[in-house]
Amino acid sequence: METKKPVASICHGQQILSAADVLKGRKCTAYPAVKLNVVLAGATWLEPNPIDRCFTDGNLVTGAAWPGHPEFISQLMVLLGVQVAF
Protein backbone atom coordinates (compact mmCIF):
# COMPACT_ATOMS: atom_id res chain seq x y z
CA MET A 1 0.00 0.00 0.00
CA GLU A 2 2.84 2.40 0.78
CA THR A 3 4.27 2.06 -2.73
CA LYS A 4 0.83 2.68 -4.30
CA LYS A 5 0.93 -0.58 -6.24
CA PRO A 6 -2.51 -2.01 -7.11
CA VAL A 7 -4.13 -3.96 -4.28
CA ALA A 8 -7.25 -6.07 -4.81
CA SER A 9 -9.25 -7.62 -1.99
CA ILE A 10 -12.60 -9.38 -2.07
CA CYS A 11 -14.97 -10.94 0.46
CA HIS A 12 -13.16 -11.51 3.78
CA GLY A 13 -9.78 -10.38 2.43
CA GLN A 14 -10.37 -6.95 3.89
CA GLN A 15 -9.80 -8.51 7.33
CA ILE A 16 -6.15 -8.88 6.33
CA LEU A 17 -6.02 -5.25 5.23
CA SER A 18 -7.66 -4.25 8.52
CA ALA A 19 -5.10 -6.22 10.51
CA ALA A 20 -2.30 -4.65 8.46
CA ASP A 21 -3.67 -1.21 9.41
CA VAL A 22 -3.79 0.04 5.81
CA LEU A 23 -7.47 0.99 5.49
CA LYS A 24 -7.53 4.24 7.47
CA GLY A 25 -9.04 6.99 5.35
CA ARG A 26 -9.91 4.61 2.49
CA LYS A 27 -13.31 3.81 0.99
CA CYS A 28 -14.06 0.14 0.50
CA THR A 29 -16.55 -2.66 0.68
CA ALA A 30 -16.33 -6.26 1.84
CA TYR A 31 -18.59 -9.16 2.68
CA PRO A 32 -21.22 -7.63 5.01
CA ALA A 33 -20.01 -9.68 8.00
CA VAL A 34 -16.66 -7.86 7.68
CA LYS A 35 -18.20 -4.36 7.85
CA LEU A 36 -17.22 -3.88 11.50
CA ASN A 37 -13.57 -4.73 10.75
CA VAL A 38 -13.52 -2.20 7.91
CA VAL A 39 -15.12 0.57 9.99
CA LEU A 40 -12.93 -0.07 13.05
CA ALA A 41 -9.88 0.07 10.78
CA GLY A 42 -10.82 3.66 9.93
CA ALA A 43 -12.24 3.11 6.45
CA THR A 44 -15.50 4.39 5.04
CA TRP A 45 -17.86 1.46 4.44
CA LEU A 46 -19.43 1.33 0.98
CA GLU A 47 -22.60 -0.76 0.90
CA PRO A 48 -22.30 -3.61 -1.63
CA ASN A 49 -25.85 -3.34 -2.90
CA PRO A 50 -26.24 -5.36 -5.01
CA ILE A 51 -23.73 -7.90 -3.66
CA ASP A 52 -21.77 -7.90 -6.95
CA ARG A 53 -20.89 -4.21 -6.60
CA CYS A 54 -17.18 -3.38 -6.43
CA PHE A 55 -15.33 -0.14 -5.73
CA THR A 56 -11.97 1.41 -6.55
CA ASP A 57 -10.34 3.95 -4.24
CA GLY A 58 -6.96 5.01 -5.59
CA ASN A 59 -4.84 1.86 -5.83
CA LEU A 60 -7.37 -0.29 -3.91
CA VAL A 61 -10.08 -2.42 -5.54
CA THR A 62 -12.57 -4.10 -3.21
CA GLY A 63 -15.52 -6.39 -3.70
CA ALA A 64 -17.99 -8.11 -1.42
CA ALA A 65 -18.41 -11.63 -2.79
CA TRP A 66 -17.84 -13.99 -5.71
CA PRO A 67 -20.78 -12.66 -7.78
CA GLY A 68 -18.68 -9.51 -8.19
CA HIS A 69 -15.74 -11.28 -9.82
CA PRO A 70 -16.37 -9.85 -13.33
CA GLU A 71 -16.58 -6.26 -12.06
CA PHE A 72 -13.73 -6.85 -9.60
CA ILE A 73 -11.41 -8.11 -12.35
CA SER A 74 -12.52 -5.32 -14.69
CA GLN A 75 -11.63 -2.63 -12.14
CA LEU A 76 -8.32 -4.30 -11.34
CA MET A 77 -7.45 -4.47 -15.03
CA VAL A 78 -7.98 -0.71 -15.30
CA LEU A 79 -5.51 -0.16 -12.44
CA LEU A 80 -3.02 -2.48 -14.12
CA GLY A 81 -3.46 -0.76 -17.48
CA VAL A 82 -4.52 -4.03 -19.11
CA GLN A 83 -6.84 -4.12 -22.11
CA VAL A 84 -8.40 -7.23 -23.56
CA ALA A 85 -9.60 -7.26 -27.14
CA PHE A 86 -11.36 -10.03 -29.02
C-alpha positions as CSV (number, residue, x, y, z in Angstrom):
1,M,0.0,0.0,0.0
2,E,2.8,2.4,0.8
3,T,4.3,2.1,-2.7
4,K,0.8,2.7,-4.3
5,K,0.9,-0.6,-6.2
6,P,-2.5,-2.0,-7.1
7,V,-4.1,-4.0,-4.3
8,A,-7.2,-6.1,-4.8
9,S,-9.3,-7.6,-2.0
10,I,-12.6,-9.4,-2.1
11,C,-15.0,-10.9,0.5
12,H,-13.2,-11.5,3.8
13,G,-9.8,-10.4,2.4
14,Q,-10.4,-6.9,3.9
15,Q,-9.8,-8.5,7.3
16,I,-6.2,-8.9,6.3
17,L,-6.0,-5.2,5.2
18,S,-7.7,-4.2,8.5
19,A,-5.1,-6.2,10.5
20,A,-2.3,-4.7,8.5
21,D,-3.7,-1.2,9.4
22,V,-3.8,0.0,5.8
23,L,-7.5,1.0,5.5
24,K,-7.5,4.2,7.5
25,G,-9.0,7.0,5.3
26,R,-9.9,4.6,2.5
27,K,-13.3,3.8,1.0
28,C,-14.1,0.1,0.5
29,T,-16.5,-2.7,0.7
30,A,-16.3,-6.3,1.8
31,Y,-18.6,-9.2,2.7
32,P,-21.2,-7.6,5.0
33,A,-20.0,-9.7,8.0
34,V,-16.7,-7.9,7.7
35,K,-18.2,-4.4,7.8
36,L,-17.2,-3.9,11.5
37,N,-13.6,-4.7,10.7
38,V,-13.5,-2.2,7.9
39,V,-15.1,0.6,10.0
40,L,-12.9,-0.1,13.0
41,A,-9.9,0.1,10.8
42,G,-10.8,3.7,9.9
43,A,-12.2,3.1,6.5
44,T,-15.5,4.4,5.0
45,W,-17.9,1.5,4.4
46,L,-19.4,1.3,1.0
47,E,-22.6,-0.8,0.9
48,P,-22.3,-3.6,-1.6
49,N,-25.8,-3.3,-2.9
50,P,-26.2,-5.4,-5.0
51,I,-23.7,-7.9,-3.7
52,D,-21.8,-7.9,-6.9
53,R,-20.9,-4.2,-6.6
54,C,-17.2,-3.4,-6.4
55,F,-15.3,-0.1,-5.7
56,T,-12.0,1.4,-6.5
57,D,-10.3,4.0,-4.2
58,G,-7.0,5.0,-5.6
59,N,-4.8,1.9,-5.8
60,L,-7.4,-0.3,-3.9
61,V,-10.1,-2.4,-5.5
62,T,-12.6,-4.1,-3.2
63,G,-15.5,-6.4,-3.7
64,A,-18.0,-8.1,-1.4
65,A,-18.4,-11.6,-2.8
66,W,-17.8,-14.0,-5.7
67,P,-20.8,-12.7,-7.8
68,G,-18.7,-9.5,-8.2
69,H,-15.7,-11.3,-9.8
70,P,-16.4,-9.8,-13.3
71,E,-16.6,-6.3,-12.1
72,F,-13.7,-6.9,-9.6
73,I,-11.4,-8.1,-12.4
74,S,-12.5,-5.3,-14.7
75,Q,-11.6,-2.6,-12.1
76,L,-8.3,-4.3,-11.3
77,M,-7.4,-4.5,-15.0
78,V,-8.0,-0.7,-15.3
79,L,-5.5,-0.2,-12.4
80,L,-3.0,-2.5,-14.1
81,G,-3.5,-0.8,-17.5
82,V,-4.5,-4.0,-19.1
83,Q,-6.8,-4.1,-22.1
84,V,-8.4,-7.2,-23.6
85,A,-9.6,-7.3,-27.1
86,F,-11.4,-10.0,-29.0
